[in-house]
Amino acid sequence: MTSKYFIPKYLQNSPIEEYNKKKLTPLPLPAHWNATDSASYITITDDEKLSVEYSGPGRNWVDAASIRSNHFIPVEVGLYYFEMTITNCGQRGCIGIGLSKPGTRLNRMPGWEHNTIGYHGDDGHLYCERGTGRKFGPLYTTEETVGCGINYYDKEIFFTKNGINLGIASKNKFDGEMIPMCGMESLSESVIANFGAKPFVFDIENYAKMIFERAKQREKEEKETTVVQAEVAVNEGIEIVTESVDITANVTGDIIMDENVIQQTDTIAVLPTENTNANESQTANFTNENILDVNLVQPEVNVANIMNLANVTNVANVANVANITNVTNVENIVNAIQENGPPSISITNTENTDLPVINDVNDEILDTNIIQTNSLDSYVNSTIVLVTSTIS
């Protein structure tokens, strides 16, 4: 038997076969027992290296012996299964089937050592990395067939007896490379293994079909979920920007502001403009009940910003401001003005010669777009000193 490229029927057209088609050196699968990875009390008795027999003294557990297959199970296989039929249960029927990591001691039964798991025929117990087992399945003896499988998708190990799945023996405990293992302990015990060259007693083909389809569906759903999460992340990012842009200052009463807000991500700081032409300078002054129809510069509108956009000479007028976004205490601005005096700004037009002058005509509201872009320094030649305390 050529084991290097051996593929059992249930793995044909499976992920491992597709994987091997893309590789110069395909991943081999277990195909027979390995005489060089065996305890001294185990003997291979046929040319195909599938039949093994216990040849030790068989006095008790001290004389236990195990053997492993010629190759480990690659994770890329997704699902792997093998069986062995008991040809002779010997004196006590101390036979075990299981899996182990490479390099574990072989003078132990499967499951007794760390990184091993085994289902034993003499007591029906499951042994998992310790010398004491737990009740798991029925006993098995001569002419009965037991199997062991590993599902890498769900990180599950399961056992079968005479074609019946006994259920999950281990979950989320073993992963990575595992090796089929057989152990024996008493005189005349013997088994013959089937690594897939012949039909299995257990219907592994339908079982594998179900596992592979479920894994494919899960992979598809995970990809769709990833796409949805990416879209949500992008949309949330857009919403955040939109929210910062859409913040509106609504003002009622005698003082009215235009509902245009220009987003400014940095803290507002107006720097002097170089090379200012005095002839093109136009100043906006605000007194009493006349206020410029302004484009607010900062998304988080606060009283301090409004103060610095106008030369407020009548403190009482400030109290007319209402429904300003993020402003809940107008009284604080009055206190700030009383303490610091009325701030003023002088906005110089260096690029737009059409910038209109604010005329103080009764209560007329002038719709002027003084600040049109984020290039604030293009229009201002004086520094605005912001009120540092946040009005909450």
Helices and strands as residue ranges (DSSP letters): G 9-11, H 15-21, E 33-38, E 42-44, E 51-54, G 61-63, E 65-69, G 75-77, E 79-88, E 95-100, E 116-120, E 125-128, E 134-135, E 145-151, E 156-161, E 164-171, E 179-184, E 190-194, H 204-245, E 260-261, G 278-280, E 295-296, H 303-308, H 315-318, H 331-340, G 376-378
